[in-house]
Amino acid sequence: MMALFDSHCHVDEPKFDDDREDVLTRMAEAGVTRYAVIGSDMATSRHSADFAAAHPGCYAAIGIHPHEAKGFVEDDLQRLADWSTLAKSGWITTMTCRHAKRR
């Protein structure tokens, strides 16, 4: 079976609390051996990094989505850099708003 990498999933979110282990087992049975959970603000980025650190085969893409950038401060960039080691990926993502309208 080919090993697969799911580049964007949310299996770390609370809605999976009741059956997360079953979901992870089904992913593995389907050939998904590695996967990335996604942080889109400071809170979810920290959560994603912590989740990745605790789960083999899991990586985290952390960063700030433009919709969440209003409260971003320069110190947040260092915190993201620090968390990237937990994320096991070193990825700090930039996210675009492809559906944003020009004004």
C-alpha positions as CSV (number, residue, x, y, z in Angstrom):
1,M,0.0,0.0,0.0
2,M,1.2,3.5,-0.8
3,A,2.0,5.7,2.2
4,L,-0.1,8.9,2.1
5,F,0.3,12.3,3.7
6,D,-2.8,14.3,4.5
7,S,-1.6,17.8,4.2
8,H,-4.6,19.5,5.9
9,C,-6.9,17.9,8.5
10,H,-8.5,18.9,11.7
11,V,-8.4,15.6,13.7
12,D,-7.0,17.6,16.6
13,E,-10.3,19.6,17.1
14,P,-12.7,18.9,20.0
15,K,-15.3,17.4,17.7
16,F,-13.0,14.4,17.4
17,D,-12.6,13.9,21.2
18,D,-15.0,11.0,21.4
19,D,-13.6,9.0,18.4
20,R,-10.2,10.4,17.6
21,E,-8.4,7.1,18.2
22,D,-10.8,5.4,15.8
23,V,-10.3,8.1,13.2
24,L,-6.5,7.8,13.5
25,T,-6.8,4.0,13.2
26,R,-8.9,4.3,10.0
27,M,-6.5,6.8,8.6
28,A,-3.6,4.4,9.1
29,E,-5.6,1.5,7.7
30,A,-6.3,3.6,4.6
31,G,-2.5,4.3,4.2
32,V,-2.3,7.8,5.8
33,T,0.9,7.4,7.7
34,R,1.5,11.2,8.2
35,Y,-0.8,14.1,8.5
36,A,-0.8,17.8,9.2
37,V,-3.1,19.6,11.6
38,I,-3.6,23.3,11.0
39,G,-3.4,26.4,13.3
40,S,-5.0,29.6,12.0
41,D,-4.5,31.9,15.0
42,M,-2.3,31.9,18.1
43,A,-4.5,29.6,20.2
44,T,-5.1,27.0,17.4
45,S,-1.5,27.2,16.4
46,R,-0.3,26.4,19.9
47,H,-2.9,23.6,20.2
48,S,-1.8,22.2,16.8
49,A,1.9,22.3,17.8
50,D,1.1,20.5,21.1
51,F,-1.0,17.9,19.3
52,A,1.7,17.2,16.8
53,A,4.3,16.8,19.5
54,A,2.2,14.2,21.2
55,H,1.2,12.2,18.1
56,P,3.7,10.2,16.0
57,G,3.2,10.9,12.3
58,C,1.5,14.2,13.0
59,Y,2.9,17.6,11.9
60,A,1.5,21.1,12.5
61,A,1.2,24.0,10.1
62,I,1.0,27.0,12.3
63,G,0.4,30.7,11.5
64,I,-2.2,33.4,11.4
65,H,-5.0,33.5,8.9
66,P,-5.6,37.0,7.5
67,H,-9.1,37.0,9.1
68,E,-7.4,36.5,12.5
69,A,-4.6,39.0,12.0
70,K,-6.3,41.9,13.7
71,G,-4.8,41.1,17.1
72,F,-1.4,40.0,15.8
73,V,1.6,41.6,17.5
74,E,5.2,41.4,16.5
75,D,6.0,39.2,19.6
76,D,3.7,36.6,18.2
77,L,6.1,35.8,15.4
78,Q,8.8,34.7,17.9
79,R,6.2,32.6,19.7
80,L,5.3,30.9,16.4
81,A,9.0,30.3,15.7
82,D,9.4,28.7,19.2
83,W,6.3,26.5,18.7
84,S,7.5,25.3,15.3
85,T,9.9,22.9,17.0
86,L,7.0,21.3,18.7
87,A,5.2,21.2,15.4
88,K,8.0,18.9,14.1
89,S,7.7,20.7,10.7
90,G,9.3,24.0,11.1
91,W,6.5,25.4,9.0
92,I,5.1,28.8,9.8
93,T,2.4,29.2,7.2
94,T,1.2,32.3,5.4
95,M,-2.5,32.1,4.5
96,T,-4.2,34.0,1.8
97,C,-7.7,35.3,1.4
98,R,-8.5,34.3,-2.1
99,H,-12.2,35.2,-1.6
100,A,-11.5,38.7,-0.2
101,K,-13.0,41.5,-2.2
102,R,-11.0,44.6,-3.1
103,R,-12.3,47.9,-1.8
